[in-house]
Amino acid sequence: MRQLIITAILIFVIALQSALRAIWQPLGYIDLALVLVVYFALQREPLQALFVGAAAGLAMDFISGPPARVGAGGCSKTVTAYCVFFVASRVMLDTTLLRIPVIAGASLIDNVVYVGMHRVLGQTPPMPFIQSLSYKLIATTVAGTLLLYAYDSYFSPKARQRRQFGVRRRVARRPSPILSRKRRI
């Protein structure tokens, strides 16, 4: 069941990324598939992160068209998933401030491996390296930080637990009617 949910989310993310690129060209620099890969790598589930990375990269290669080398995106997202998992397994990255450099580093690794794969295979990348690096780094870091923060704040199990215990805390803070009567006397 969990794999079906992950597949549905992956299809939605790839469709959304393609739609954003069709709506307005600068929105195409946001790499939502990379944000999803980083999320699964931060959850410390290595195989799932690697499979999501490979599937997302290959799907983006097929969608992007002929100038892109099929497999370069899959390789870059898989290497990125492994690098993020490696860091996340050694350092606790549960706060939003610590995730900002992780998303930026993942974007950097993804771009370097992607362009490197194109160069090794003797093909020029679809866009200049510095342009793609700078635009994707900024756009993906900002969008990824906002998306991961929104998920942590509203949809994660920790957020559900905070909402559940928030009601209990409000009830516990109310003054007891018995104590308030004693103070009036």
C-alpha positions in Angstrom: 0.0 0.0 0.0 2.8 2.4 0.9 4.5 1.8 -2.5 1.2 2.7 -4.3 1.0 6.0 -2.3 4.7 6.8 -3.1 4.1 6.0 -6.8 1.0 8.3 -6.9 2.9 11.1 -5.2 5.8 10.7 -7.6 3.4 10.8 -10.6 1.7 13.9 -9.2 5.0 15.6 -8.6 6.3 14.9 -12.1 3.0 16.1 -13.6 3.0 19.2 -11.5 6.6 20.0 -12.4 5.7 19.6 -16.1 2.6 21.8 -15.7 4.6 24.5 -13.9 7.1 24.6 -16.7 4.2 24.9 -19.3 2.5 27.7 -17.3 5.6 29.9 -16.9 9.1 29.0 -18.0 11.0 30.2 -14.9 8.9 27.8 -12.7 10.6 25.0 -14.6 13.8 25.6 -12.6 12.1 24.2 -9.5 13.0 20.6 -9.2 10.1 19.1 -7.2 11.3 15.5 -7.9 14.6 16.4 -6.2 12.7 17.7 -3.2 10.8 14.4 -3.0 14.0 12.5 -3.2 15.6 14.6 -0.5 12.5 14.1 1.7 12.7 10.3 1.4 16.5 10.4 2.0 15.9 12.5 5.2 13.5 9.9 6.4 16.5 7.5 6.6 15.0 4.9 4.3 17.9 4.2 1.9 16.3 1.8 -0.5 13.1 3.8 -0.9 15.1 7.0 -1.4 17.2 5.3 -4.1 14.2 3.8 -5.9 12.4 7.2 -5.8 15.5 8.9 -7.1 16.0 6.5 -9.9 12.3 6.6 -10.9 12.0 10.4 -10.7 15.2 10.9 -12.7 14.2 8.5 -15.4 10.7 9.9 -15.7 12.1 13.5 -15.9 14.5 12.3 -18.6 11.7 10.8 -20.7 9.5 13.9 -20.2 12.3 16.4 -21.0 12.8 15.2 -24.6 15.6 14.3 -27.0 18.3 16.8 -26.0 18.6 15.2 -22.6 20.5 11.9 -22.3 18.1 9.2 -20.9 19.6 7.9 -17.7 21.6 11.0 -16.7 18.7 12.3 -14.6 18.2 8.9 -13.0 21.8 8.6 -12.2 22.1 12.1 -10.8 19.0 11.7 -8.5 20.2 8.3 -7.3 23.6 9.7 -6.4 21.9 12.6 -4.7 19.6 10.4 -2.7 22.6 8.3 -1.5 24.6 11.5 -0.5 21.7 13.0 1.4 21.0 9.7 3.2 24.7 9.3 4.0 24.7 12.8 5.7 21.3 12.3 7.3 22.3 9.0 8.9 25.2 10.7 10.6 23.8 14.1 11.5 20.4 14.8 12.9 18.6 17.0 10.3 15.2 17.4 11.8 15.0 21.2 11.8 14.1 23.5 9.0 17.3 25.5 9.3 19.4 22.4 8.9 17.4 21.3 5.9 18.2 24.4 3.9 21.8 23.6 3.2 20.9 20.0 2.6 18.5 20.9 -0.1 21.0 23.4 -1.6 23.7 20.7 -1.5 21.4 18.1 -3.0 20.6 20.6 -5.9 24.3 21.2 -6.4 25.2 17.5 -6.4 22.3 16.7 -8.8 23.3 19.4 -11.2 27.0 18.5 -11.2 26.3 14.8 -11.7 23.8 15.5 -14.5 26.1 17.8 -16.4 29.0 15.4 -15.8 27.0 12.5 -17.2 26.3 14.5 -20.3 30.0 15.5 -20.7 31.2 12.0 -20.2 28.8 10.6 -22.8 30.0 13.3 -25.3 26.8 15.4 -25.4 26.3 19.0 -24.5 23.8 19.5 -21.7 20.4 21.1 -22.5 21.4 24.4 -20.9 24.6 26.1 -19.8 26.0 24.7 -16.6 26.3 28.0 -14.6 22.8 29.1 -15.6 21.2 25.8 -14.7 23.2 25.5 -11.5 22.4 29.0 -10.2 18.7 29.1 -11.1 17.9 25.5 -10.0 19.9 26.0 -6.8 18.0 29.0 -5.8 14.5 27.9 -7.0 14.8 24.4 -5.6 16.2 25.5 -2.3 13.4 28.0 -1.7 10.6 25.8 -2.9 12.0 22.7 -1.1 12.4 24.5 2.2 8.8 25.9 2.0 7.4 22.5 1.0 9.2 20.5 3.7 8.3 23.1 6.3 4.6 23.0 5.3 4.7 19.2 5.5 6.4 19.2 8.9 3.9 21.8 10.2 0.7 20.4 9.0 0.9 16.8 7.7 3.6 14.9 9.5 2.9 12.5 12.4 4.6 15.0 14.7 2.2 17.8 13.7 -0.8 15.5 14.3 0.6 14.7 17.7 1.1 18.4 18.5 -2.5 19.1 17.5 -3.7 16.3 19.6 -1.8 17.3 22.7 -2.5 21.0 22.1 -6.1 20.4 23.1 -5.0 18.7 26.3 -2.6 21.5 27.1 -5.4 24.1 26.7 -7.7 22.0 29.0 -4.9 21.7 31.5 -4.3 25.4 31.6 -7.9 26.3 32.4 -8.3 27.1 36.0 -10.2 24.6 38.0 -13.7 25.8 39.2 -13.0 24.4 42.7 -9.7 26.3 43.0 -11.3 29.6 41.7 -14.1 29.3 44.4 -11.6 28.9 47.2 -9.7 32.0 46.1 -12.8 34.1 46.1 -13.6 33.1 49.7 
